[in-house]
Amino acid sequence: MSDPSRKRSHRDVPRAEVPQQVDWLLSPVEWLVTCDEAFRVWAPGAVAVRGDTIVAVGSRDAVEGSFRGRRRKDLSGCIVCPGLVNTHVHGAMSVFRGIADDLPLQRWLKEIIFPIEAAHVNADLVYLGTLLSTVEMILGGTTTFCDGYFFEGTAAVAVRDSGIRAVLGQGILGFPTPDQPDPSKAMDRATAFLKSFPSGNHRLRPSLFCHAPYTCSPETLLWVKGICREHGCLFQTHLSETRSEVEDLTRKYGRRPVIFLDDLGILDAGTLCAHAVWVDEEEIARLAERRVAVSHNPQSNMKLGAGAAPVPRMLEAGLTVGLGTDGCASNNDLDLFGEMAAAARLHKVVTGNPVACSAQQVLRMATRMGARALGWDSDIGSIEAGKKADLIAVDCRSPHLTPLYDPVSHLVYAARSSDVSLVWVGGDLVVEDGKIRTVDEEKLRREVAALARRISRSLTFR
C-alpha cells in the first residue's frame, strides 16, 4: 500500500463475553475501506449488521469474537466500502440515452431535449426511466442518488420498488413543463408534491429543483427557496455550467451567478449546486462561506465541452464537493466508478499537478462528502457503527485488479462498476452475484425498448 499506516487501526471492537446475535456478519473482508474521518482500512476486516444499522466494524478477529450472524458472507478477495453517493441525476432521462450527442449545451437543450420532453414525458415514462436508472446505479455500486426531474411523485414509486436511497427533486422552470403546463401554478405543484410525498420510508427525501438562474426568474428562485426552508428540504439548481451562461447572466443582472444568488439570499447549507464549472475565486469563497455544497460532474462537463470545474480550489477552500453523473442524455451512463476515475485524472491534467484530487480525496467525494452534500452524512457515506448498512463489495479476483497493494487506489483507478458483486441498502441485500434482486430486469428492458421505439418514430432529426 502507498500508505501502510492505513492498514490497521489501534482502535478495535471490544470483545463481548457472550457473542451477540446480528442479522449479517460480513467476515472475513479482504480489505475493508471505511471512508470514516480517519479513513481507516482493515485487512482483514469484518462488519456486523443488525436490522438496517451497522453495529460493529473492525478487525476480523475482534468482530467475529463478539458477534454471530444469522446470515454470513465470506468476502475473501473483495474490497468492501460504503455505497457510492451520486449527487446529481436526472433519472428518467435514461430513456433518452444517446438520442443526440456531440452538441453544445444550449443547442442540445433548446433544439433537442426540451422539445422531446414536451412531446413524450409523462408519468409512465418517468416511472420506467427512473426505475431503469436505479437498476443501473444499484448494479454499479451506487446506493444513494439525488434526482431532479418532472413527475417526481412517480419517480418516488420507482425508487421504492428498486430499494435504493434517494433525494427526489421536483423540477421547476419559468416556462411550461410536462407536469405543469401553466407556470403560474408552479408553486401549487411544488407544494402538492411536498405534501403528498411518501411518509414512513426513511430511504426517500423530498427536494425542489429550480433548473437554473437563466431559466427561473428571481421571484421563482425566492419562492422555491422559501418553501424549501419551510419544509426543511434541499434546494437544488444548476449553476455556472457554461461560460456563455455566466456571461449572459452577468450582463442581465450586473453580477456573476454566485453573487447574484447570494444577494437574493438563496445560498446556505441547504443548497446544492450542480456543475459550478465557471466560478472565480470570489465565488468559491462565497460558496464556502455560505456552506453551499457542489456536485461535480466531470464526464458530462467534458462531453458537453463545458469545461473543468476548479475542484482542487474548492476543496482547498473547504467546500463540500460530491460527485455526480448528470443524466444519461448528457453522459451517457450513471457509473460513479467512471466518474471517480475521470475526476482523479482530469484535474491532474488541468492543473499540471499529479497530486491534485488524490484517490483518497475522490473516493471521499463519492462517499462521505456526497452524503454531506445531501445532508445525509449522519446516516450514510462511511462504514461506522450507528450508520445505515449501505455497503458494496467489489470482487478483485480479475486480471485488471491483480495484484492489489492499495484498495483505495484500486477503487478509483482500476475498478469498474461491473466488478461490484454485492450491494446492501439499509441492511437489505439488493444485489447478489452481480444480479439485482428487487426488479425484474428483463421485463424492464422490454418495456423501455418498446417506449424507445415510440420515441424514435417521432424524431425529426438523425
Secondary structure, 3 states (H helix, E strand, C coil): CCCHHHCCCCCCCCCCCCCEEEEEEEEEEEEEECCCCCCCEECCEEEEEECCEEEEEEEHHHHHHHEEEEEEEEEEEEEEEECEEEEEECHHHHHHCCCCCCCCHHHHHHHHHHHHHHHHCCHHHHHHHHHHHHHHHHHCCEEEEEEEECCHHHHHHHHHHHCCEEEEEEEECCCCECCECCHHHHHHHHHHHHHCCCCCCCCEEEEEEECCCCCCCHHHHHHHHHHHHHHCCEEEEEECCCHHHHHHHHHHHCCCHHHHHHHHCCCCCCEEEEECCCCCHHHHHHHHHCCCEEEECHHHHHHCCCCCCCHHHHHHCCCEEEECCCCCCCCCCCCHHHHHHHHHHHHHHHHCCCCCCCHHHHHHHHCHHHHHHCCCCCCCCCCCCCCECCEEEEECCCHHHCCCCCHHHHHHHHCCHHHEEEEEECCEEEEECCEECCCCHHHHHHHHHHHHHHHHHHCCCC
